[in-house]
Amino acid sequence: MRILGIDPGLRVTGYGVIERNGSRLSYVASGTVRVPTQDELPIRLKAILEGIGEVVTAFRPEIAVIEKVFVNTNPQSTLLLGQARGAAICALVTANLPVHEYTALQIKQAVAGHGKAHKSAVQEMVRRLLRLDGTPGTDSADALAAAICHTNHIGTQAAAGGQLARMGLKVRGGRLVD
């Protein structure tokens, strides 16, 4: 399964593509979509939409994962980040990709072991988990971490489904069925 992680930003949007084969994770690609800051907001959002669209076309993921926006001390910044995130989500759903969302806390917990991990800890754990020769930049590392977080979620769901099956129960669409 090929998974695209997105770390949305109005100046820099990070992306990371990994493959999961069983429990093995492999690095495919990562990078950033850089947005010219001197342009008006609609032009900047268009750049994110088109940039993520190009990433999807180039790497053909099956699933997309994006970080949820958190409310910080500056409501204007939160609103702008939400718009950047919306542009990225539009690119993903236009490509008919299922989109999964996780908070920064969930992503850091899944990759570094605790939700308050520093960016450098996330970068190092991404490097180790994907067996990279070098440390990815912060935006790319955050996007790769989002993709890794989703693989952990898939693994947990599969394990829970197997346990329920051993108990004679079935799950469909996240609900127990007869």
Phi, psi and omega per residue, in radians:
M1 nan 2.324 3.141
R2 -1.816 2.206 -3.042
I3 -2.126 2.312 3.081
L4 -1.846 2.124 3.046
G5 -1.773 2.491 -3.139
I6 -2.214 2.291 2.988
D7 -1.955 1.712 -3.007
P8 -1.246 2.542 3.059
G9 -2.819 2.618 -3.099
L10 -1.403 -0.407 3.063
R11 -1.720 -0.774 -3.134
V12 -2.380 2.181 3.039
T13 -1.940 2.096 -3.134
G14 -1.528 2.606 3.031
Y15 -2.382 2.657 3.101
G16 -2.612 2.350 -3.122
V17 -2.084 2.230 3.080
I18 -2.277 2.841 3.023
E19 -2.086 2.488 3.056
R20 -2.033 2.160 3.079
N21 -2.209 1.775 -2.994
G22 1.164 -2.173 3.095
S23 -1.713 0.014 -3.093
R24 -1.553 2.293 3.085
L25 -1.867 2.430 3.113
S26 -2.278 2.427 3.076
Y27 -1.329 2.353 3.059
V28 -1.923 -0.961 -3.101
A29 -2.901 2.821 3.005
S30 -2.772 2.851 -3.141
G31 3.003 -2.803 -3.117
T32 -2.417 2.652 2.942
V33 -1.824 1.951 -3.113
R34 -1.662 2.363 -3.060
V35 -1.988 2.219 3.107
P36 -1.089 2.101 -3.042
T37 -1.318 -0.271 -3.128
Q38 -1.400 -0.265 -3.129
D39 -1.323 2.775 3.062
E40 -1.156 2.740 -3.080
L41 -0.931 -0.831 -3.127
P42 -1.030 -0.639 3.123
I43 -1.204 -0.650 3.119
R44 -1.162 -0.726 3.113
L45 -1.135 -0.660 3.089
K46 -1.087 -0.690 3.126
A47 -1.094 -0.677 3.095
I48 -1.169 -0.823 3.131
L49 -0.970 -0.866 -3.116
E50 -1.222 -0.691 -3.128
G51 -1.107 -0.780 3.111
I52 -1.191 -0.629 3.065
G53 -1.037 -0.712 3.106
E54 -1.152 -0.674 3.105
V55 -1.089 -0.788 3.129
V56 -1.062 -0.770 3.131
T57 -1.107 -0.728 -3.079
A58 -1.241 -0.657 -2.977
F59 -1.955 -0.141 3.044
R60 0.801 1.052 3.090
P61 -1.243 2.804 3.089
E62 -1.722 -0.414 -3.094
I63 -2.465 2.579 3.056
A64 -2.122 2.574 3.125
V65 -2.288 2.353 3.133
I66 -2.354 2.546 3.125
E67 -1.314 2.381 3.070
K68 -1.286 2.627 3.099
V69 -1.383 2.394 3.027
F70 -1.867 2.688 3.122
V71 -1.509 2.063 3.122
N72 -1.823 -2.954 -3.044
T73 -1.210 -0.351 -3.125
N74 -1.913 1.817 -3.113
P75 -1.039 -0.581 3.134
Q76 -1.122 -0.721 3.106
S77 -1.129 -0.705 3.121
T78 -1.087 -0.755 3.130
L79 -1.100 -0.786 3.129
L80 -1.120 -0.721 3.108
L81 -1.105 -0.673 3.091
G82 -1.081 -0.628 3.108
Q83 -1.215 -0.676 3.087
A84 -1.116 -0.737 3.107
R85 -1.087 -0.728 3.112
G86 -1.076 -0.698 3.106
A87 -1.112 -0.723 3.121
A88 -1.141 -0.756 3.135
I89 -1.089 -0.708 3.110
C90 -1.045 -0.709 3.103
A91 -1.095 -0.692 -3.103
L92 -1.213 -0.803 -3.108
V93 -1.286 -0.480 3.042
T94 -1.094 -0.552 3.105
A95 -1.520 0.173 3.113
N96 1.076 0.581 3.097
L97 -1.612 2.397 2.959
P98 -1.197 2.406 -3.082
V99 -2.027 2.204 3.084
H100 -1.962 2.570 -3.059
E101 -2.194 2.424 3.095
Y102 -2.419 2.594 3.070
T103 -1.329 2.835 3.071
A104 -1.033 -0.661 3.113
L105 -1.064 -0.792 3.126
Q106 -1.110 -0.722 -3.119
I107 -1.142 -0.835 3.131
K108 -1.105 -0.691 3.112
Q109 -1.063 -0.763 -3.094
A110 -1.183 -0.579 -3.033
V111 -1.700 -0.781 -3.025
A112 -1.829 -0.136 3.092
G113 1.664 -0.230 3.045
H114 -2.643 2.548 -3.008
G115 -1.258 -0.183 -3.137
K116 -1.851 0.350 -3.113
A117 -1.069 2.506 3.077
H118 -1.295 2.758 -3.138
K119 -0.972 -0.671 -3.128
S120 -1.120 -0.604 3.107
A121 -1.204 -0.691 3.095
V122 -1.119 -0.779 3.120
Q123 -1.019 -0.798 -3.100
E124 -1.154 -0.738 -3.141
M125 -1.189 -0.651 3.064
V126 -1.076 -0.776 3.117
R127 -1.011 -0.768 -3.118
R128 -1.236 -0.820 -3.089
L129 -1.094 -0.597 -3.119
L130 -1.734 0.073 3.112
R131 0.928 0.904 -3.127
L132 -1.536 2.594 3.096
D133 -1.252 -0.602 -3.132
G134 -2.179 2.990 3.136
T135 -1.544 2.220 3.118
P136 -1.238 2.729 3.060
G137 -1.094 2.870 -3.026
T138 -1.078 -0.749 -3.113
D139 -1.181 -0.740 3.097
S140 -1.162 -0.715 3.136
A141 -1.098 -0.713 3.123
D142 -1.129 -0.667 3.111
A143 -1.196 -0.754 3.084
L144 -1.100 -0.677 3.115
A145 -1.098 -0.659 3.097
A146 -1.083 -0.752 3.121
A147 -1.127 -0.736 3.114
I148 -1.100 -0.731 3.105
C149 -0.962 -0.750 -3.123
H150 -1.170 -0.623 3.105
T151 -1.116 -0.622 3.073
N152 -1.134 -0.699 3.122
H153 -1.117 -0.756 3.108
I154 -1.064 -0.771 3.136
G155 -1.079 -0.699 3.116
T156 -1.149 -0.742 3.108
Q157 -1.086 -0.766 -3.129
A158 -1.111 -0.741 3.133
A159 -1.116 -0.752 3.126
A160 -1.134 -0.715 3.113
G161 -1.089 -0.693 3.099
G162 -1.134 -0.717 3.111
Q163 -1.109 -0.766 3.121
L164 -1.126 -0.684 3.127
A165 -1.096 -0.694 3.102
R166 -1.128 -0.420 3.108
M167 -1.556 0.012 3.136
G168 1.460 0.283 -3.132
L169 -1.892 2.682 3.121
K170 -2.140 2.567 3.098
V171 -2.152 2.328 3.067
R172 -2.415 2.206 -3.140
G173 1.081 0.527 3.127
G174 1.397 0.123 -3.121
R175 -2.175 2.570 3.042
L176 -1.205 2.384 3.110
V177 -2.217 2.799 3.116
D178 -1.354 nan nan
